[in-house]
Amino acid sequence: MPADAERPGPARTRADTPIPDSAEAVVVGGGPAGAATAWWLARAGVDVVVVDKARFPRPKPCSEYMSPQASRLLEEMGVLAEVEAAGAAQLKGMVIRAPNGSLIRGVFAGAHRWRGHRDRGLSLQRTLLDPILLDAARRAGARVIEGASVHDVTLDRAGRASGVMVATGGLRAAPLRARLVIGADGLRSVVARRLALTRMSRFPRRIALVTHYAGVADVGDLGEMHVDRDGYVGIASVGNGLANVAVVIPASRAGDLSAGRERFIEQWIESRPQLRDRFASAVRATPVRATGPFASRARRAWAPGAALVGDAADFFDPFTGEGIYAALRGGELLAPYAVAALAATSPLGERTALEAYERARRHEFGGKWLVERMIGTAVAFPPLLDRAATVLSRRPAMADLLVGVTGDFVPASAVLNPAFLARLLLLP
Ligand SMILES: Cc1cc2nc3c(=O)[nH]c(=O)nc-3n(C[C@H](O)[C@H](O)[C@H](O)COP(=O)(O)OP(=O)(O)OC[C@H]3O[C@@H](n4cnc5c(N)ncnc54)[C@H](O)[C@@H]3O)c2cc1C
């Protein structure tokens, strides 16, 4: 395995920020959602502390693709050039291979009237991307504490979140008081659990194995999804000569991993003729990381004194690969409501602000949630995907529309309408 395969970027010698007693807002988690939220809050003049249990760069199992609209948010945060300079791959669309071998090809610069912030998506290893985002939050004025784990959310007598309990290096947890607690702590969020907001979905229950290979043949500027009856694999360039490879299988197949995750991925590739030759000279470059099951949606994205953002609020399935965008956009969306909640002079005022955040989330993401579920269902029922693929492979304009929706710039209503669905399901 190449020594630098996890691409840690430049050495980070920054002295640890001491854990304060209090802040106006504490953001739990410094991934894309936490970094973006802290960036927007710090820019609005809020005294914000970010606490992450990891030290960055830290690995995060992810296919690492960002939609064209994510570039708008990276530009807002002033890091788009840095992300590109770090070697991000440019992806012009997606190709999906259905179980019956049909290919759905869709490009972002499609045959329709919508245009994204750019005509390309970006893809970059999370070990490179996430520190860039967190450093942007730091530069904006957020205090960032790495290697400190939040164990609990403290509540006041009225049951309102009043801060968190933070521990570093095996020391006893100490309180950090805050007027607003923001849970950006990803899947299995401690903040969501403690505030009884968690709701795991029964469908789809999938697990993922993620790694990087160097030397995969014919990795171009389309992200690839190869769907089979027993799962799917995503393959895409992440720049710097590496391809991200993510195999996603039903959680019921976890027992098949007994020979080891590495062997499982190797066998998956070897047993698929369309992949085998392309990996003949490829070398695995990073450890295989496992994650899942991942589908969950909080009952709501707020509680008195607290809000959730990113995966802590909801995540469905990697297939549509938009979690980084949702995390960045979620931070941008939350910030003004968080500022209003902090400025409120009564519990009712705070509640009004946080309820408005919930409505804004549903308005922003609701259509996309439906499309994700539609695609997730097709992936779980191969005859359905085969049928859709047969139609879409012959009608590239429809495929472009669907890829534009997953790219976050075509409104979900462009595919969630009787005309599109009838053509998809009824055309010969
Ligand atoms: C297999 C797979 C493939 C995916 N592929 C894509 C893709 O191609 N494109 C895409 O856009 N999205 C993809 N996603 C989704 C994407 O990875 C997530 O949506 C995104 O990382 C969410 O960002 P976040 O900041 O909410 O959470 P995270 O990135 O998970 O960050 C959460 C942070 O919280 C910290 N934390 C957790 N608990 C605590 C605690 N108790 N105390 C302190 N810190 C804590 C963690 O250390 C972490 O740094 C994929 C997901 C999976 C599972």
The ligand as a Tripos MOL2 file, in Angstrom:
@<TRIPOS>MOLECULE
LIG
   53    58     1     0     0
SMALL
NO_CHARGES

@<TRIPOS>ATOM
      1 C1        -20.8780    4.4200    1.6890 C.3       1 LIG1
      2 C2        -21.2260    5.8700    1.6120 C.ar      1 LIG1
      3 C3        -20.9750    6.5660    0.4480 C.ar      1 LIG1
      4 C4        -21.3210    7.9190    0.3670 C.ar      1 LIG1
      5 N1        -21.0400    8.5960   -0.7640 N.ar      1 LIG1
      6 C5        -21.3270    9.8910   -0.8740 C.ar      1 LIG1
      7 C6        -20.9830   10.6220   -2.0330 C.ar      1 LIG1
      8 O1        -20.3980   10.1260   -2.9920 O.2       1 LIG1
      9 N2        -21.2960   11.9450   -2.0630 N.ar      1 LIG1
     10 C7        -21.9330   12.5650   -1.0310 C.ar      1 LIG1
     11 O2        -22.2080   13.7560   -1.1370 O.2       1 LIG1
     12 N3        -22.2490   11.8920    0.0860 N.ar      1 LIG1
     13 C8        -21.9490   10.5850    0.1930 C.ar      1 LIG1
     14 N4        -22.2340    9.9200    1.3380 N.ar      1 LIG1
     15 C9        -22.8270   10.6540    2.4470 C.3       1 LIG1
     16 C10       -21.8130   11.5630    3.1330 C.3       1 LIG1
     17 O3        -20.6770   10.8170    3.5030 O.3       1 LIG1
     18 C11       -22.4370   12.1740    4.3700 C.3       1 LIG1
     19 O4        -23.7380   12.6020    4.0500 O.3       1 LIG1
     20 C12       -21.6280   13.3650    4.9010 C.3       1 LIG1
     21 O5        -20.3840   12.9340    5.3840 O.3       1 LIG1
     22 C13       -22.3990   14.0330    6.0250 C.3       1 LIG1
     23 O6        -21.6050   14.9880    6.6520 O.3       1 LIG1
     24 P1        -21.8040   15.2900    8.2160 P.3       1 LIG1
     25 O7        -20.9120   16.4300    8.5100 O.co2     1 LIG1
     26 O8        -23.2380   15.3710    8.5360 O.co2     1 LIG1
     27 O9        -21.2940   13.9580    8.9400 O.3       1 LIG1
     28 P2        -19.8260   13.3510    9.0060 P.3       1 LIG1
     29 O10       -19.0720   13.6380    7.7820 O.co2     1 LIG1
     30 O11       -20.0190   11.9240    9.4040 O.co2     1 LIG1
     31 O12       -19.1420   14.1200   10.2040 O.3       1 LIG1
     32 C14       -19.5690   13.9170   11.5260 C.3       1 LIG1
     33 C15       -18.4210   14.2920   12.4540 C.3       1 LIG1
     34 O13       -18.8920   14.2000   13.7940 O.3       1 LIG1
     35 C16       -17.8750   13.6680   14.5990 C.3       1 LIG1
     36 N5        -18.5090   13.0650   15.7760 N.ar      1 LIG1
     37 C17       -19.3540   12.0130   15.7910 C.ar      1 LIG1
     38 N6        -19.7450   11.7520   17.0590 N.ar      1 LIG1
     39 C18       -19.1340   12.6740   17.8410 C.ar      1 LIG1
     40 C19       -19.1300   12.9080   19.2330 C.ar      1 LIG1
     41 N7        -19.8430   12.1710   20.0870 N.pl3     1 LIG1
     42 N8        -18.3820   13.9210   19.7150 N.ar      1 LIG1
     43 C20       -17.6350   14.6970   18.8820 C.ar      1 LIG1
     44 N9        -17.5970   14.5000   17.5470 N.ar      1 LIG1
     45 C21       -18.3500   13.5130   17.0300 C.ar      1 LIG1
     46 C22       -17.1690   12.6670   13.7080 C.3       1 LIG1
     47 O14       -15.8360   12.4240   14.1290 O.3       1 LIG1
     48 C23       -17.2270   13.3590   12.3490 C.3       1 LIG1
     49 O15       -16.0510   14.1010   12.0670 O.3       1 LIG1
     50 C24       -21.9200    8.5680    1.4580 C.ar      1 LIG1
     51 C25       -22.1850    7.8700    2.6230 C.ar      1 LIG1
     52 C26       -21.8470    6.5410    2.7110 C.ar      1 LIG1
     53 C27       -22.1380    5.8100    3.9830 C.3       1 LIG1
@<TRIPOS>BOND
     1     1     2 1
     2     2     3 ar
     3     2    52 ar
     4     3     4 ar
     5     4     5 ar
     6     4    50 ar
     7     5     6 ar
     8     6     7 ar
     9     6    13 1
    10     7     8 2
    11     7     9 ar
    12     9    10 ar
    13    10    11 2
    14    10    12 ar
    15    12    13 ar
    16    13    14 ar
    17    14    15 1
    18    14    50 ar
    19    15    16 1
    20    16    17 1
    21    16    18 1
    22    18    19 1
    23    18    20 1
    24    20    21 1
    25    20    22 1
    26    22    23 1
    27    23    24 1
    28    24    25 2
    29    24    26 1
    30    24    27 1
    31    27    28 1
    32    28    29 2
    33    28    30 1
    34    28    31 1
    35    31    32 1
    36    32    33 1
    37    33    34 1
    38    33    48 1
    39    34    35 1
    40    35    36 1
    41    35    46 1
    42    36    37 ar
    43    36    45 ar
    44    37    38 ar
    45    38    39 ar
    46    39    40 ar
    47    39    45 ar
    48    40    41 1
    49    40    42 ar
    50    42    43 ar
    51    43    44 ar
    52    44    45 ar
    53    46    47 1
    54    46    48 1
    55    48    49 1
    56    50    51 ar
    57    51    52 ar
    58    52    53 1
@<TRIPOS>SUBSTRUCTURE
     1 LIG1         1 GROUP 0 **** ****
